[in-house]
Amino acid sequence: MTLSSGTGTAGAVLGADPQDALLGDLVSFMTKDTPSVQHVLDLCVPHLREAAGLTAATVFELDSETGLLTVTARVGPAGSRDTLTAGKIFRMAAGAKPLVSGEQMAVRLRIGGQTVGVLLLTGGDLGALRADVLAPLALHFAATLQGLAAEKQRQFVSHTTSTIRRLFEQGMAATSVEDAGRILAASSAEGFRTEHAAVILVDPDSTVRYVHSVGLPEGDATIAEVVGKPATESPVWQAIQDGKIALANDSATSAVRPCDLALLMKLKSFVAMPLMSAQGPVGMIMCGDSGATREWTFRDRILAEQLSVEGGLIVDSAGMRQAAQVHVAELSHQAFHDSLTGLPNRTHLIDRAEAAVRDAGAVRDRVALMVLDLNGFKQVNDTAGHQAGDVLLQQVAKRLLGAVRDNDVVARLGGDEFAILLTSDADEAVASVVAGRICDRLRRPFAIDGEEVSIGGSVGIALYPDDATDYEALMKGADAAMYEAKRATKRSGGGYRRAQASF
């Protein structure tokens, strides 16, 4: 009959040698899923306590990238020289016996020719531990560390790949650098699984022009004060502006100043990543936690470097798309607007008028088209010069815009000829009021280069559907009415006429 000991270990037989019992428990453990390192240590400690007077034990994991030892499991009180003693093992040959220093023993943990950590034992009779026990014990810890490291790496690769893929997909759809910044902030917080993240974007002179954060209860208000300030005032910015990543385990020991995002966001630890373009730094991503400090790993650095590179590309690409959109908008505006007055041109007028006639026909509405020709403009051009004439046309455009409703259209047809489209509820009475208002405003003197200039205007009106049923007929009728008004009001300085009628 097999009885378990009071230690709670599964394979220990009452009265058996504790070292043999330890080997038995390790063998039984091999058939199970990879446990935590702490689980394995908790299994071994009772046997080691009985066999060698163990008072404390620590398992250190070796970071292959940095060469640093990190505590991954511990039983008993930590000693002030634990890390130093564990590190001494690396001065010895890989196949050397465990290092004994006073009441401590350091055992190198190797598997597959690679050192993955150190087991540090503290006790009064460590010399009693047999070599045939220490070797499998070390191998088991090494295998556990390696298995867990492989799983961590698999999870890291999966998480990083997913984060970068989503960032790329969303970032390449950003139509402005501000959109790109918001996407980067959200992706970075998700990637590092931090409470907070922020992105700042800077002008070519390194002045902060945009900031966006995620995870802050007050939104951007807490960090908005950095906008308009030189980013170069920040020690964090100075540390990363040459393309380097900054990782701070504890903000209290980092060089931060009141203008720093880390302090404004109340971060106890943070990672800062530069956003670089071919012309230099264009911004920065900062992620961190306000609840506790954090030990950043080499995997965090790898992710930070990837986010930094991808982020720079995304901001650059979004900037190019934004510039292209602005350029297209400018070309579109130039194609449909008069360069001198900024008013819609004939092409734009035709599009709006045809749409207005079509819509009015569908709902039985009325549309009015008016053609305006200035009286006395040629004289201004001939006496004061073309520059004065251009200024006069610009002032006329402003007065015309002030005489119509927001949804109406004022267009320049060319020279000193304009068109006014009243797009809805435009019967004869409404059109007459607007035409009279235009003539009155044009009669008021214009100030050009300190001189007063007086002109007038003749307006022809055509109504849909009363006078015409399409744009071309409306324009022809309004144009004819304008010339009739011009002849009839030649001496009075201006007036208006309706197509095929006088009033």
Residue pairs with C-beta under 8 A, 6 or more apart in sequence:
2 13
3 13
3 14
4 10
4 12
4 14
5 12
5 13
5 14
5 21
5 46
7 46
7 47
7 50
8 46
9 21
9 25
9 43
9 46
9 47
10 25
10 28
11 21
11 24
11 25
11 27
11 28
12 18
12 21
12 24
12 25
12 46
12 47
13 21
13 24
16 24
17 51
18 46
18 47
18 48
18 50
18 51
19 47
19 51
19 129
19 130
19 133
21 47
22 44
22 47
22 48
22 51
22 133
22 137
23 133
23 136
25 43
25 44
25 47
26 43
26 44
26 136
26 137
26 140
29 35
29 40
29 43
29 140
30 140
34 144
34 147
34 148
34 151
35 144
36 73
36 148
37 59
37 61
37 72
37 73
37 141
37 144
37 145
37 148
38 72
38 73
38 74
40 73
40 140
40 141
40 144
41 57
41 59
41 73
41 74
41 75
41 141
42 75
44 57
44 137
45 54
45 57
45 75
48 54
48 57
48 121
48 123
48 129
49 55
49 123
51 125
51 128
51 129
52 121
52 123
52 124
52 125
52 126
52 127
52 128
52 129
53 123
53 124
53 125
53 126
54 76
54 121
54 122
54 123
54 126
55 76
55 77
55 103
55 122
55 123
55 124
56 74
56 75
56 76
56 77
56 78
56 79
56 121
56 122
56 123
57 74
57 75
57 76
57 119
57 120
57 121
57 122
58 71
58 73
58 74
58 75
58 78
58 82
58 86
58 119
58 120
59 71
59 72
59 73
59 74
59 109
59 117
59 118
59 119
59 120
59 141
59 145
60 69
60 70
60 71
60 72
60 83
60 86
60 117
60 118
60 119
60 120
61 69
61 70
61 71
61 72
61 116
61 117
61 145
61 149
62 68
62 69
62 115
62 116
62 117
62 118
63 69
63 70
63 297
63 298
64 114
65 298
66 298
69 83
69 86
69 87
69 117
69 118
70 295
71 78
72 117
72 145
76 122
79 85
79 104
79 122
82 104
82 120
85 99
85 101
85 104
85 106
85 120
86 106
86 118
86 120
87 118
88 99
88 101
88 106
89 98
89 99
89 106
89 107
89 108
89 118
90 115
92 99
92 108
94 108
94 110
94 115
96 108
97 131
98 105
98 106
98 107
98 108
98 134
99 105
99 106
100 106
100 126
100 127
103 122
103 123
103 124
103 126
104 120
104 121
104 122
104 126
105 120
105 121
105 122
105 123
105 126
105 129
106 118
106 119
106 120
106 121
107 118
107 119
107 120
107 121
107 134
107 137
107 138
108 115
108 118
108 138
109 115
109 116
109 117
109 118
109 119
109 138
109 141
109 142
109 145
110 116
110 138
110 139
110 142
111 139
111 142
111 143
111 146
112 146
114 146
116 142
116 145
116 146
116 149
117 141
117 142
117 145
119 137
119 138
119 141
121 129
152 299
153 299
156 299
156 303
159 191
160 191
160 302
160 303
160 306
163 187
163 190
163 191
163 303
163 307
164 306
164 307
164 310
166 187
167 183
167 184
167 187
167 191
167 307
167 310
167 311
167 314
168 310
168 314
170 183
170 187
171 180
171 183
171 184
171 187
171 310
171 311
171 313
171 314
171 317
171 318
172 314
172 317
174 180
174 183
174 314
174 317
174 318
174 321
175 318
175 321
175 322
175 325
176 318
176 321
176 322
177 201
177 210
177 282
177 315
177 318
177 319
177 322
178 201
178 210
178 212
179 318
180 314
180 315
180 317
180 318
180 319
181 199
181 201
181 210
181 212
181 283
181 315
182 199
182 212
183 314
184 199
184 275
184 285
184 307
184 311
184 314
184 315
185 197
185 198
185 199
185 212
185 213
185 214
185 285
186 197
186 214
187 307
188 194
188 197
188 199
188 273
188 285
188 287
188 307
188 311
189 195
189 196
189 197
189 214
189 215
189 287
191 287
191 303
191 307
192 271
192 287
192 300
192 303
192 304
194 215
194 287
194 288
194 289
195 215
195 288
195 289
195 290
195 291
196 213
196 214
196 215
196 216
196 265
196 267
196 287
196 288
196 289
196 290
197 213
197 214
197 215
197 285
197 286
197 287
197 288
198 211
198 212
198 213
198 214
198 216
198 223
198 261
198 265
198 285
198 286
199 211
199 212
199 213
199 275
199 283
199 284
199 285
199 286
200 208
200 210
200 211
200 226
200 231
200 261
200 283
200 284
200 286
201 208
201 209
201 210
201 211
201 275
201 282
201 283
201 315
202 208
202 209
202 231
202 281
202 282
202 283
203 209
204 279
204 280
205 230
206 230
206 231
206 232
206 237
206 241
206 281
207 228
207 229
207 230
207 231
208 226
208 227
208 228
208 229
208 230
208 231
209 227
209 228
210 227
211 220
211 223
211 224
211 226
211 227
212 220
213 219
213 220
213 222
213 223
213 265
216 222
216 223
216 265
222 264
222 265
223 261
223 264
223 265
225 259
225 264
226 259
226 261
226 264
229 259
231 237
231 241
231 281
231 284
232 238
232 241
233 257
233 259
234 257
234 259
234 260
234 261
235 255
235 256
235 257
235 260
236 246
236 254
236 255
236 256
236 260
236 261
236 262
236 272
236 284
236 286
237 281
237 284
239 246
239 255
239 272
240 246
240 272
240 273
240 274
240 281
240 284
241 274
241 280
241 281
242 274
243 274
243 276
243 281
243 308
244 274
245 271
245 272
245 273
245 274
245 301
245 304
245 305
245 308
246 270
246 271
246 272
247 271
247 272
247 296
247 300
247 301
247 304
248 254
248 262
248 269
248 270
248 271
248 272
248 288
248 296
249 269
249 293
249 294
249 295
249 296
250 268
250 269
250 293
251 262
251 263
251 267
251 268
251 269
251 270
251 288
251 293
252 268
254 262
254 270
256 262
256 263
257 263
258 264
261 267
261 284
261 286
262 270
262 272
262 286
262 288
265 286
265 288
265 290
266 290
267 286
267 288
267 289
267 290
268 288
268 289
268 290
268 291
268 292
268 293
268 294
269 288
269 289
269 292
269 293
269 294
269 296
270 286
270 287
270 288
271 286
271 287
271 288
271 296
271 300
271 304
272 284
272 285
272 286
273 284
273 285
273 286
273 304
273 305
273 307
273 308
273 311
274 281
274 283
274 284
274 308
274 312
275 281
275 282
275 283
275 284
275 285
275 308
275 311
275 312
275 315
276 282
276 308
276 309
276 312
277 312
277 315
277 316
278 316
282 312
282 315
282 316
282 319
283 311
283 315
285 307
285 308
285 311
288 294
335 347
336 344
336 345
336 347
336 348
336 351
337 343
337 344
337 345
337 348
338 344
338 345
338 411
338 412
340 390
340 393
340 394
340 412
341 393
341 394
341 396
341 397
341 412
342 397
343 397
343 400
343 401
343 410
343 411
343 412
343 418
344 352
344 409
344 410
344 411
344 412
345 411
345 412
345 413
346 411
346 413
346 414
346 419
348 409
348 411
349 409
349 411
349 413
349 419
349 421
350 471
352 409
352 421
352 423
353 367
353 369
353 409
353 421
353 471
353 474
353 475
354 470
354 471
356 367
356 421
356 423
356 424
357 367
357 464
357 469
357 470
357 471
357 474
359 365
360 366
360 367
360 424
360 464
360 465
361 465
361 469
365 424
365 425
366 424
366 425
366 426
366 427
366 463
366 464
366 465
366 466
367 421
367 422
367 423
367 424
367 426
367 463
367 464
367 474
368 421
368 422
368 426
368 427
368 430
368 431
368 434
368 461
368 462
368 463
368 464
369 419
369 420
369 421
369 422
369 461
369 462
369 464
369 471
369 474
369 475
369 478
370 419
370 420
370 421
370 422
370 431
370 434
370 435
370 438
370 459
370 460
370 461
370 462
370 478
370 496
371 413
371 417
371 418
371 419
371 459
371 460
371 475
371 478
371 479
371 481
371 482
372 400
372 417
372 418
372 419
372 420
372 438
372 457
372 458
372 459
372 482
373 416
373 417
373 418
373 457
373 458
373 482
373 483
373 486
374 396
374 416
374 417
374 442
374 455
374 456
374 457
375 455
375 456
375 457
375 458
375 486
375 489
375 490
375 493
375 494
376 454
376 455
376 456
376 493
377 389
377 392
377 393
377 416
377 455
378 416
380 388
380 389
380 392
380 448
380 453
380 455
381 388
381 389
384 448
384 449
384 451
384 453
388 448
388 449
388 453
391 448
391 449
392 446
392 448
392 453
392 455
393 412
393 416
395 446
395 448
396 418
396 442
396 446
397 410
397 412
397 418
399 438
399 441
399 442
400 410
400 418
400 420
400 438
400 441
401 410
402 441
403 434
403 437
403 438
403 441
404 410
404 420
404 422
404 434
405 422
407 423
407 424
408 420
408 421
408 422
408 423
409 419
409 420
409 421
409 423
410 418
410 419
410 420
411 418
411 419
411 420
411 421
412 418
412 419
413 419
419 475
419 478
420 434
420 438
420 459
422 430
422 431
422 434
426 463
427 463
428 461
428 463
428 466
428 498
431 461
431 463
431 498
432 461
432 496
432 498
432 503
435 459
435 461
435 496
436 496
438 457
438 459
438 496
439 456
439 457
439 459
439 494
439 495
439 496
442 455
442 456
442 457
442 494
443 454
443 456
443 493
443 494
445 452
445 453
445 454
446 452
446 453
446 454
446 455
447 453
454 493
455 493
456 489
456 492
456 493
456 494
457 494
458 482
458 483
458 485
458 486
458 489
458 494
458 495
458 496
458 497
459 482
459 485
459 494
459 495
459 496
459 497
460 477
460 478
460 479
460 480
460 481
460 482
460 483
460 484
460 485
460 496
460 497
460 498
460 499
461 478
461 481
461 496
461 497
461 498
461 499
462 468
462 473
462 474
462 475
462 476
462 477
462 478
462 481
462 498
462 499
463 498
463 499
464 474
467 473
467 474
467 477
467 498
467 499
467 500
468 474
468 476
468 477
468 499
477 499
477 500
478 499
480 499
481 496
481 497
481 498
481 499
481 500
482 497
484 497
484 502
485 495
485 496
485 497
488 495
488 497
488 502
489 495
497 503
